[in-house]
Amino acid sequence: VSAHTHQAELKKEMLKYSNGSFHRMNSLQWSSIGPAGINFTGGPYGGPPYWGRVSGRIRGMAIHPTNPDVVYIGAASGGIWKTTDGGDIWVNIGDELPSLTYGAIAIDPNNPNTVYAGAGEFVATLFSLYAGSFEGDGLYKSTDGGLTWDQITNGFGGITQFGDLEVSPHNSNTLMAALGGGVWHRGNLNNEGIWLSTDAGETWARTLIAGDASDVIFHPTHPNIVYAATGDRLGTAGFHISTDAGLTWTQSNNGLQFNSEITRMQISLCNSNPSIIYAAIFNFSAVSGDTALTRAYKTTDGGLNWNHISQGTWFGGSYP
């Protein structure tokens, strides 16, 4: 069944609910019988223990800029959830949306009731073993703290796998998104890369064509500087810098490993000293059996030069 057929049938079912066709089902009283968590005691193929009892994959998270008790999370095939009491109670605020998977969530720091959720999750794929990611159908925007949502597909289309989504702290109309892939049988999607919106998410344009874009960061004090990370072992893999608010990009990999080894790259910036940026890179060439090597890197000059800081340390698990 194609993704388009699946979405069409799903929307038909959602329409039945909205028209009241399932009023008898809605009148029933339901109570949860579990599960209370996944007891993840063994790795793939009988490998060593990992994390114990856990929830499913949480792929997106956004914390209110002034009230830390308000948090949004997006799950893999689990919807969008919100807490207003610091995590004691969670409410599902995405039940009526067609997508169940959200790889990125962002709050407008200047208007915290405006929330964006990127549908679909990016996962670096190596071969059929890593095929467990879920597609989405665009971007969802709420201006009332998640009570209602509008779907946006203008630009990147209706099949999306979000790696990251950010609102500029300097301009609420400027957003950046990183889109990748993750379903092995589809190969590379035609919308992978870094995307820019200058009208508060209503329309989008791709400004960097690159496989498996996974991260994007706005500089906290310079409105025109943006950083991005991409992978997929292509020539475009690695770290990218924009000095014109995301319109154009320059690759900056000095000190990083070869492009052909960068399967997935995640970055994090030090807000108190923005010249310091850290990167974690999953290394395809180090794959052995179902294990792989992840390296940590650091730059102190805004990404112009990088240093490997995890030599001799087992840094990472069995998945990319």
N, C-alpha and C positions, 0 to 999 in steps of 0.2 A: 504494500500500500504506500503510495507516494505521500510525501509530507503535505502537499496541497490537499489531497483527498482526506487525509487525517484531520487537517485543520477545518475543512469544510464540514465534515461529519461532526466534529467536536462543537462547532458553532451551532449546528442544528440542535444538538442536545442541550446546549446552554439556552437556546431560544425557547425550548420546551419548558425549562425551569422558569424563565422570566415570564412566560405566558400562563403559568399556573397549572400546566399539565401534570405536574407532579405534586399537587397540593396534598394528596393523601400521604405521600412519602414525607413531605415536609412537616406534616402534623405529628409524625411519630416522634417518640422520645428516644434519643440515642445516648449511650454512655460508652466511654472508651474501655475496651478490654485489652489494650496493649497494641504493639509492644511498648515497653517502657524504656527501650534502648536496645541497641545492637551489641550483643556480647562478642566483641571482636577479639577473640583470644588466640587466633591463629592467622598467620599470613597466607598469601596465595600458595596453593599447592602444598599445604602442610608446613609452611615456613614458621619462623619463630613468632612468639606472641608480640602484639603491637600495642594497642591502645586501651584494652579493657572494654567496659561498657560505654558506648558512645551513641550519639544521634546519627542521623544521616548527614550527607555533605552539606555544609553551609558555605555557599559560594559567594555571597555578597553580604556586606554589612555596612551600615551607616549610622553614626552616632550624632544626635542633635548637637549643634555647635555651642549651645548655652545651657542645655539641660541634659546632663549625662544619663538621666533615668529613662530618656526616650531613645530607643534603638530600633532600627529596622534590620531584618535579616531576610535573605533570599536563599531558598534551599534548592537542591537538585531534586526535581520532581516532588517538591513539597510545598511550593507556594511562597507567598510573602507574609511575614509575621512582624508584629509590632509589640513592644512593651513600653509602658509609661511609668513603671515602678522599678526600673533597674534590673529587670529580668525575672522577677518572681512570677509574674503572670504574662503570658503571651497570647495575642489575639491574631487569628488568621485574617488578613485584610485583603487577600487576593482570591477568595473562593470563586468569584464570578468571572475571573479573567480566563481566557482560553489557554494561556501558558501556565505550566506548573513549575518551570525551572527558571531561575534568575541568577545570572552569573555576576551581576554588579548592581549596586544600589548607591545612589548619590543624593545628598540633601543640598539644596541651595543654601550656602552659609549666610546669605543676606536675607533670605525669605524661607525660614525653616519648614514652613508648611508645604513648600514645593519639593516634591520627592520624585526622583526618576528611578526606574527599574529596568535594566537591560535583560531581555529574555534570552534564555539559552546559556549554557556554560561552555567556556573554552577549556579544552583539555589537550595537551600535547599528545599526539598519537604517533606510535612507532610502528605498530603492526596490529593485527586483529585482536591481540591480547588486550589492548587499551581502547576498547570501543564503547565504554560505558558512560558516555556523556549524552546529554539531552539537548536537542535544538529548541530554540524559541522562535517567536514570531514578531520581532521588532522591539520597540521601546515603549514603555508605559510611563505616563506622567500624571502626577496628582498635585493639585494645588490646595488640597484641604487635609493634608496630613495622612493620606492614604484611604480616605473614606470613599472616594471615587477616582477612577483612572481613565485616561484617554490613551488609545493606542496610536503610535507613530511608526510608520514604515518608510517615510519619504527619504529617499537616498539609498539606504542600505538594504531595502527590500524586506520581505516577509519571512526570511529564514535567517536567523541570527544566532551567534554564539559569542556572548560578551565576555571579554577578559577583564575590562575595567571601564569605569564611567566616572567622570569628574566634572564638577561645576567650578568655574573660575572664581576664586575668592575676590577678584578685582572687578568682575562684571558678570552679573547674573544671566546675561544673555549668551555668554560664551560657555560652551560645553565641549569636552573632548571624550571620545570613546575609542576603546581598543577592541577590535573584533578578530576572532581567530576561528579555528575549526575544532574538530574533536570526534567526528563520526568517521571512522576509517574508510567505510565503503564509499563515502562521498568524495574523498580526497579534499583538495583545497577548495574552499568556497570562494565565489567570485567577489565577495565583499570584505575579505580579510584586509586588515590594515588599520590605520589611524584615521578617525573621522572627526570633523569639526562642524559645530553648529553655532551660528551667531544670532539666532533668533529664539533663544530659550528652548531649544530642542525640537522645534517644529519642522525644520528641514536640515538635511545633513549633506556634507560633501567630503569625499575621501581626499586627504591631503598627503598621505603616505601609503603607497601600495606595498604591502609586506605581509609575508605569511605569519600566521599565529601571533598577532599583536596581543600582548598580555597585560601591559601596564602603561599608564600615563599619569604624569604628575605636573601640576602647575607650580611654578616657583612662588613661594609665599610672599615675596616683596617686590619682584619684578614682573609686571603684568604681561610682558611680551615673551618671557622665557617659559618653555614647556619641555618636559622630558618624556621619552617614550621608550618602551622595550619591545622587541620582536624576536621571533625565533624561526622554527621549522627548518633549520639547517640550510637556509638559503643565503644568497649573497647579501640580502637585506637584514639578516639576523644581527641582533646586538642592540647597542644603545644609540639613541637619536636625540638631537638637540634642535629645538626651534627657537629662534630669536625674534619671530614676528607673529607671536600668539598662535602658533600652530598652522600657519599657512604653508611654510616650507620647512624642510628638515635636513640636517647634516648628520651623517653617521659618525660616531666617535667611539671606536673600539680599541684604542691603543692600550695594550696591557691585558686585554681579554683573550680568551681562547679563540680558535679558528671559527669563522662563521659556520662551517660545516659541522661543528660540534655543538652549536648553540641550538638546542631543541626548544627550550623554554627559558625565559629570563623574567625575573620579577625584581622590581626596584623599590627602594624606600628612601625618602629624603629626611635629613635632620632639620627640623624647622628652626631650631635655635642657631644652627650654622648651616645654611642651605648649600654651601659648597661641598658638604659631606653627603655622599650618596652611597648606599649599599646595594649590592646586587647579588641575587642567588641565581645560578645558571645550572640547569640540568644538562649534563654532558652525554650526548648520544653515543659518542665513540667509546664511552666507558661501560656500555651495557654489557653485562655478563649474566646469562641466565635470566632471572627475573629481578636482578638488582642493578642499580645504576649509581653513578657518582654525581653528586651535586657540589659545586664549588661556590664559595663566597668571595666577593670582590668588594673593594672600597675605593672611592675617589675622594680626594680632598680639594679638587679644583673644578668642581662642577661638571665632571664627566669627561674632561679632556684627557686624563690619564688614569689608569686603573691599576690596582695592586691585588694580587691573589692573597687572601688573608686566612685561608682555611687549610693550608698545607698540613698533611699528616692527620687530618681530622675526618672521621666518617661523618659526613654532613648530608643527610638525606635518607630517604627510604627506598621503596621498591617501585614506586610509580613516578612518572614525570610531573 
